Amino acid sequence: MVYSIVSRGRVLGTTDLGFIYRPDVYRCGWLHPTPLGERLLPIAAGVAPALRAEYMLGPDTTLHADVVSACDQEEALELELRREDGTLIETTDIGITDTHYVLSIPISEDDEDFELTPEQQAEIDDMVAEMKAEGWKVPVAEETATDFPQYQVQVWLVDQYAVP
């Protein structure tokens, strides 16, 4: 099923909320923007970069003002999740993430020395094999930021059964 992310009656993008199913009220997937969405989704995705800047640089009144402003702008979009027929699906929150921004964040020096144990690697290999057997398209490590859609959407539903 295809769902729409809507702002004040205008469709900003569509999603199948097709990432791996998570129990309870959380669903997520790629968000494919409309032409209007191309212009407005950067506003919705602006909270994370503002928060990261404040976290990285520490307490600062200007940076905090940027966070508050980004939150206000995102809230002003009044994002909604709708079914194909336009029916509203009640949510407690909708978050938009700019995938290209996330992939642009450099790996910290602490992460460079991280290695999986043989048991952890075997567990991951088993999970990937199981997903492939079930027909999942499993991305490979060689993919770059341009291989992924620019936006992801995360929704927190009021009713966990509203989206199968």
Buried (B, 14 or more C-beta within 10 A) or exposed (E): EEBBBBBEEEBBBBBEBEBEEEEEBBBBBBBBBBEEBEEBBBBBBBBBBBBBBBEEEEEEEEBEEBBEEBBEBBEEBEBBBBBEEEEEBEBEEBBBBBBBBBEEEEEEEEEEEEEEEEEEEEEEEEEEEEEEEEEEEEEEEEEEEEEBBBBBBBBBBEEEEBBE
